[in-house]
């Protein structure tokens, strides 16, 4: 084996030793991303982009099934538009990148590189909307945004990232709120039905909500290291933006009215969550429904007998409904290939050699359990499809079990501090609703309110921080 090959299959730093280094090793050694010449910006390589394409396809299908249509809005936003909604611009100002020159000429007005698109989209909606008959507006765009982050980590927090942002307008607040929760539920489907990643759904606190929103809803996942990841948000924006941008229409009584507004988004940080929920010390572990390659076929002694003939036949049978790849590279040993496919997290590996053919069977390796079995060649496609579903369910249940094991209850600050330091994870605690208590918890422990879950539990009637009467049960955690 060449020196290059030996280096490629070097051991990944164990997550128990150094979790951040484990994460970096995984994303680089599995060829998901590379660092670009501009600090904080990542290059997503084909294998990483393949994961994003599958997330995009799943979500886009669900958006369209619920009546939404895609469009596209400009990358650059005039400063005068960004400043029309004060709370919004204050929330994003520290992260905005500005364009000041076109060629050698200084621009008359600065242009910001979109950190989010509420302002540019609302400026267009104000031109388009005329009558209640035009509503609802159910529009979405797939694009990138730029937020000039001080500290970056590929997928989790980068200065540019890929996402989708939906922006809808409705006649009534009730319709807009229903839209907000409908889209949050679709994000839950993306996380759980596609990524096998269990999430907690709930509402953000006033302090944690989106700048300019009436209310923000979130899905929160728990990573291997006990930190939370905000994995998707949906915002009921009320009439803040529609009034600021003078979006008006003739209502059913012939009067001018402002519509109600929502926005919602998921991004490539889902890939970071996917890695940190399912990965292990061998590398990636990809749920089958999102894996770019679901099945890798590795011929054994490919030059002997009719091995490649059988491999080609199996490939042809599977490729119609399964993302399958044949690894017939001549200059790499089967063992090296096994290691690479395991590290890249491919759910199923099929090994086919002369002995397998003699016995009319195939050797199957499962990445989730690291188990090898033999299955008959008959009805192979059906067997593999069932196995892929079984792997998805197994990964989801394993992640759910880990989350439950890392979810704790704290009744007072002593319990809270001890738990967050000794056994990081979700902490369920009662909260009085006062922002001062929320900020005090953050200052003393580094933990924030991740959400107030829709499914409330009665953990007592006193706030974990101040001891006064509690209003809500909240999930707290340190977060990415």
C-alpha positions in Angstrom: 0.0 0.0 0.0 1.3 3.4 -0.9 2.3 6.0 1.7 -0.7 8.2 0.5 -3.1 5.3 1.1 -1.7 4.7 4.6 -2.2 8.3 5.5 -5.8 8.3 4.2 -6.8 5.5 6.5 -5.1 6.8 9.6 -7.1 6.5 12.9 -9.6 9.3 13.6 -9.1 11.1 17.0 -11.5 9.4 19.4 -14.5 11.6 20.3 -14.0 10.8 24.0 -10.5 12.3 23.8 -11.2 15.5 21.8 -14.6 15.9 20.4 -13.9 19.0 18.3 -10.8 17.3 16.8 -12.8 14.2 16.1 -15.4 16.3 14.2 -12.7 18.0 12.2 -11.0 14.7 11.4 -14.3 13.2 10.2 -15.3 16.0 7.9 -11.9 16.2 6.3 -11.0 12.5 6.1 -14.4 11.6 4.6 -14.0 14.3 1.9 -17.1 16.3 2.9 -15.5 19.7 2.8 -12.2 21.6 2.5 -11.1 25.0 3.8 -11.3 27.9 1.2 -8.7 30.7 0.8 -11.2 33.0 2.6 -11.2 32.4 6.3 -14.5 31.1 7.6 -15.8 30.0 4.1 -16.0 26.3 3.3 -15.8 24.4 0.0 -18.4 21.6 0.0 -17.0 18.7 -1.9 -19.2 16.3 -3.9 -19.8 13.8 -1.1 -20.9 16.6 1.3 -22.9 18.3 -1.3 -24.6 14.9 -2.1 -25.9 14.9 1.5 -27.2 18.4 1.1 -28.9 17.6 -2.2 -30.8 14.8 -0.5 -31.9 17.1 2.3 -32.9 19.7 -0.2 -34.9 17.2 -2.3 -36.8 15.8 0.7 -37.7 19.3 2.1 -38.5 20.8 -1.3 -40.9 18.0 -2.1 -42.7 18.6 1.2 -42.8 22.4 0.6 -44.4 21.9 -2.8 -46.9 19.3 -1.4 -48.1 22.1 0.9 -48.5 24.6 -1.9 -45.2 26.5 -1.8 -43.4 27.7 -4.8 -39.7 28.5 -5.3 -38.3 31.8 -6.5 -35.1 33.8 -6.2 -34.2 37.2 -4.8 -31.0 39.2 -5.2 -27.8 38.6 -3.2 -27.2 42.3 -2.5 -29.6 44.5 -0.4 -29.4 48.3 -0.2 -28.6 49.6 3.2 -31.8 51.7 3.2 -33.9 48.6 3.0 -32.0 46.8 5.8 -32.5 49.7 8.2 -36.3 50.0 7.7 -37.0 47.5 10.5 -35.0 48.7 13.4 -35.1 45.5 15.6 -34.1 43.4 12.6 -31.1 45.4 11.5 -29.9 45.7 15.1 -29.9 41.9 15.4 -27.8 41.4 12.2 -25.6 44.5 12.1 -22.5 42.9 13.7 -22.5 40.1 11.1 -23.2 42.1 7.9 -20.7 42.1 5.0 -20.8 45.3 2.9 -20.1 46.1 -0.7 -18.9 49.6 -1.1 -17.4 49.7 -4.6 -18.5 48.7 -8.1 -15.2 48.3 -10.0 -13.2 51.4 -9.2 -16.2 53.5 -8.3 -17.6 54.0 -4.8 -21.3 53.2 -4.6 -23.7 55.9 -3.8 -25.3 53.5 -1.2 -23.7 50.6 0.6 -25.0 47.2 -0.3 -25.1 44.4 2.2 -24.5 40.8 1.3 -27.7 39.1 2.4 -27.6 37.8 6.0 -31.3 36.9 5.5 -33.8 38.2 3.0 -36.8 39.6 4.8 -36.0 43.1 3.7 -35.4 42.5 0.0 -38.4 40.2 -0.2 -40.7 42.5 1.6 -39.7 45.4 -0.7 -40.9 43.2 -3.7 -44.0 42.0 -1.9 -45.0 45.6 -1.4 -45.0 46.1 -5.2 -46.8 42.9 -6.0 -49.6 42.5 -3.5 -52.9 44.3 -4.4 -55.9 42.3 -3.2 -56.9 39.7 -0.6 -57.6 37.5 -3.7 -53.8 37.3 -4.2 -53.2 35.8 -0.8 -51.7 33.7 0.6 -48.1 34.2 -0.8 -46.4 30.9 -0.3 -42.9 31.5 -1.6 -39.5 29.9 -0.8 -35.9 30.4 -2.1 -32.9 28.1 -1.9 -29.7 30.2 -1.7 -26.7 31.1 0.4 -26.3 33.8 3.0 -23.3 35.5 4.5 -22.9 36.3 8.2 -19.4 37.4 9.2 -18.7 35.1 12.1 -15.7 35.5 14.4 -15.4 31.8 15.1 -16.3 29.2 12.5 -16.5 25.5 12.1 -17.5 23.8 8.8 -21.3 23.1 8.6 -22.0 24.2 12.2 -21.1 27.9 11.8 -19.5 29.4 8.7 -19.5 32.9 7.3 -21.4 31.6 4.3 -23.8 28.8 4.4 -26.5 27.2 2.2 -30.1 27.2 3.2 -33.7 27.8 2.2 -35.8 30.6 3.5 -39.6 30.6 3.1 -41.5 33.9 3.3 -45.3 33.8 3.3 -48.1 36.4 3.6 -51.5 35.7 5.0 -54.8 37.5 5.6 -55.1 36.6 9.2 -52.8 36.0 12.2 -54.4 32.6 12.7 -53.5 31.5 9.1 -49.9 32.8 9.6 -49.5 31.0 12.9 -50.8 27.8 11.4 -48.3 28.2 8.6 -45.5 28.7 11.1 -46.3 25.5 12.9 -46.9 23.5 9.7 -43.4 24.3 8.5 -41.9 23.5 11.8 -43.5 20.1 11.6 -42.0 19.6 8.1 -38.6 20.4 9.6 -39.3 17.7 12.2 -40.0 15.3 9.4 -36.7 16.3 7.7 -34.8 15.6 11.0 -36.5 12.4 12.0 -37.8 10.8 8.9 -34.8 11.6 6.7 -31.8 12.1 9.1 -33.0 9.7 11.9 -32.2 12.6 14.3 -34.8 13.0 17.1 -35.7 16.6 18.0 -37.5 18.5 20.7 -40.0 21.0 19.3 -41.0 24.2 21.1 -41.0 28.0 21.3 -38.0 30.2 21.8 -37.8 32.6 24.7 -38.2 36.4 24.0 -34.4 36.7 24.4 -33.6 33.9 21.9 -36.2 34.6 19.3 -35.4 35.9 15.8 -34.9 39.7 15.5 -38.2 41.2 14.5 -40.4 38.2 15.2 -43.5 38.0 17.3 -42.6 34.4 18.1 -40.0 31.9 17.0 -40.4 28.1 17.1 -37.5 25.6 16.9 -36.4 22.0 16.6 -33.5 21.2 18.9 -31.3 18.1 18.7 -28.8 16.8 21.2 -25.2 15.9 20.0 -22.9 13.1 21.3 -21.1 15.5 23.5 -24.2 16.7 25.3 -24.5 20.1 23.4 -27.7 21.1 21.7 -28.0 22.1 18.0 -30.7 24.4 16.8 -31.7 22.5 13.7 -34.4 24.6 12.1 -36.6 27.6 13.0 -39.9 29.0 12.0 -41.0 32.5 12.8 -44.4 34.2 13.1 -43.4 37.8 12.2 -46.8 39.4 12.7 -47.1 42.7 10.9 -43.7 44.1 11.8 -42.2 43.9 8.4 -45.4 44.4 6.4 -46.0 47.7 8.1 -42.3 48.8 7.9 -42.3 48.0 4.2 -45.9 49.3 3.5 -47.1 46.0 2.2 -50.9 46.7 1.9 -53.8 45.2 0.1 -57.5 45.8 -0.4 -59.3 43.5 2.1 -62.7 41.9 1.8 -64.4 45.1 2.9 -62.4 47.3 0.5 -60.2 48.8 3.2 -56.4 48.8 3.1 -54.8 46.2 5.4 -51.4 44.8 6.2 -51.0 41.0 5.8 -49.4 38.7 8.4 -45.9 37.4 7.7 -43.9 34.2 8.4 -40.4 33.1 7.6 -38.7 29.8 8.2 -35.4 28.1 7.3 -33.1 25.1 7.6 -29.4 25.1 6.5 -26.3 23.0 5.9 -25.8 23.0 9.7 -28.1 20.0 9.6 -25.1 18.1 8.1 -23.1 19.0 11.2 -25.9 17.7 13.3 -26.1 14.5 11.3 -22.3 13.9 11.9 -22.4 14.6 15.6 -25.6 12.6 16.3 -24.7 9.4 14.4 -20.9 9.4 13.9 -18.5 7.2 15.8 -14.7 6.7 16.1 -14.6 5.0 12.7 -16.0 8.1 11.0 -19.4 8.9 9.5 -22.5 6.8 10.1 -25.1 7.9 7.5 -28.8 7.2 7.8 -29.8 5.4 4.5 -32.3 7.9 3.3 -29.8 10.8 3.2 -26.7 8.9 2.3 -25.3 9.8 -1.2 -24.3 6.1 -1.6 -26.6 3.7 0.2 -24.9 0.5 -0.9 -21.3 0.0 -1.9 -20.4 -3.3 -3.7 -16.9 -4.5 -3.3 -15.9 -7.4 -5.6 -13.5 -9.9 -4.1 -11.0 -11.5 -6.5 -12.7 -9.7 -9.3 -10.5 -11.3 -11.9 -11.6 -14.8 -11.0 -14.5 -16.7 -12.6 -17.6 -14.6 -13.3 -17.4 -12.3 -10.2 -17.8 -9.1 -12.2 -20.6 -10.6 -14.3 -22.5 -11.3 -11.1 -21.6 -7.9 -9.6 -22.8 -6.1 -12.8 -26.1 -8.0 -12.7 -26.7 -7.1 -9.0 -25.8 -3.5 -9.7 -28.3 -3.3 -12.5 -31.0 -4.8 -10.3 -30.5 -2.4 -7.4 -29.7 0.9 -9.2 -33.3 1.7 -10.1 -34.4 2.2 -6.5 -31.2 2.3 -4.4 -28.2 4.6 -4.7 -25.5 2.0 -5.3 -21.9 2.1 -6.3 -19.5 -0.6 -7.5 -15.9 -0.2 -6.2 -13.8 -2.0 -8.8 -10.7 0.2 -8.5 -7.8 -2.1 -9.4 -5.1 -0.4 -7.3 -6.7 -0.7 -3.9 -7.0 -3.8 -1.8 -10.5 -5.0 -0.6 -9.4 -4.2 3.0 -8.5 -0.6 2.1 -11.9 -0.3 0.4 -13.7 -1.7 3.4 -12.0 0.9 5.6 -12.8 3.8 3.3 -16.5 2.9 2.9 -16.8 2.4 6.7 -15.2 5.8 7.3 -17.5 7.4 4.8 -20.5 6.0 6.6 -22.1 4.1 3.7 -25.0 2.2 5.4 -24.5 -1.2 3.6 -21.5 -2.9 2.0 -21.9 -5.9 -0.2 -18.9 -8.3 -0.6 -19.1 -10.6 -3.6 -16.4 -13.2 -4.4 -16.1 -16.7 -5.9 -17.0 -18.4 -2.6 -20.2 -16.3 -2.2 -21.2 -17.1 -5.8 -20.7 -20.8 -5.2 -23.1 -20.6 -2.2 -25.5 -18.3 -4.1 -25.2 -15.8 -1.3 -23.8 -12.3 -0.6 -21.9 -11.1 2.4 -23.5 -8.0 3.9 -21.9 -5.5 6.2 -24.0 -3.0 8.2 -22.3 0.2 9.1 -24.6 0.9 12.0 -23.9 -2.3 13.9 -20.6 -3.3 12.3 -22.1 -6.8 11.8 -21.5 -9.1 8.8 -24.1 -11.6 7.6 -24.8 -13.7 4.6 -28.1 -13.4 2.7 -29.4 -15.3 -0.4 -29.1 -13.7 -3.8 -32.8 -14.4 -4.4 -35.0 -11.3 -3.8 -31.8 -9.4 -3.0 -33.4 -6.0 -3.9 -36.3 -6.5 -1.5 -33.9 -7.7 1.3 -31.7 -4.6 0.9 -34.6 -2.2 0.9 -35.9 -3.8 4.1 -32.5 -3.6 5.6 -32.1 0.1 4.8 -35.4 0.8 6.6 -34.2 -1.3 9.5 -31.0 0.7 9.7 -32.8 4.0 9.7 -35.1 2.9 12.5 -32.1 1.5 14.5 -30.2 4.8 14.2 -33.2 6.8 15.2 -33.8 4.7 18.3 -30.2 4.7 19.3 -30.0 8.5 19.0 -33.3 8.8 21.0 -32.0 6.5 23.7 -28.8 8.6 24.0 -30.8 11.8 24.2 -33.0 10.3 27.0 -29.9 9.2 28.9 -28.5 12.7 28.6 -31.7 14.5 29.6 -31.9 15.6 33.3 -34.1 17.5 35.7 -32.9 20.3 37.9 -35.0 21.9 40.7 -32.5 24.6 41.8 -29.3 26.2 40.7 -27.0 23.9 42.7 -28.5 20.9 40.9 -28.3 22.8 37.6 -24.7 23.7 37.9 -23.6 20.3 39.0 -25.4 18.6 36.2 -24.2 20.9 33.4 -20.6 20.5 34.5 -20.5 16.8 35.3 -23.0 15.3 32.8 -23.7 17.7 29.9 -27.0 17.3 28.1 -30.5 18.7 28.1 -31.7 20.0 31.5 -35.4 20.3 32.0 -36.2 22.9 34.5 -39.1 25.3 35.5 -38.7 28.9 34.6 -40.5 32.1 35.8 -40.4 33.7 32.3 -38.2 36.6 33.5 -35.3 37.4 31.1 -33.1 38.3 34.0 -33.2 34.8 35.3 -32.5 33.4 31.8 -29.5 35.6 31.5 -28.3 34.8 35.0 -28.4 31.1 34.1 -26.4 31.7 31.0 -23.8 33.9 32.8 -23.2 31.4 35.6 -23.4 28.1 33.6 -23.0 28.9 29.8 -26.4 27.2 29.2 -29.3 28.8 27.4 -33.0 28.1 27.0 -33.2 26.0 23.9 -37.0 26.0 23.9 -40.2 25.8 25.9 -41.5 22.5 24.5 -45.0 22.1 23.2 -45.3 19.0 25.5 -45.0 20.6 28.9 -44.2 18.6 32.1 -45.1 19.5 35.6 -41.7 19.6 37.4 -42.9 21.8 40.3 -44.1 25.4 40.5 -40.8 27.3 41.3 -38.3 28.8 39.0 -34.9 27.0 38.9 -33.1 30.3 39.2 -35.0 32.7 41.5 -37.4 30.4 43.3 -40.5 32.4 42.3 -43.6 31.0 40.7 -42.8 29.3 37.5 -44.6 29.8 34.2 -43.1 27.2 31.9 -40.9 24.1 31.7 -37.9 24.8 29.5 -35.1 22.8 28.0 -31.7 24.3 28.8 -28.3 23.3 27.3 -25.0 24.5 26.2 -25.2 24.8 22.4 -23.4 25.1 19.1 
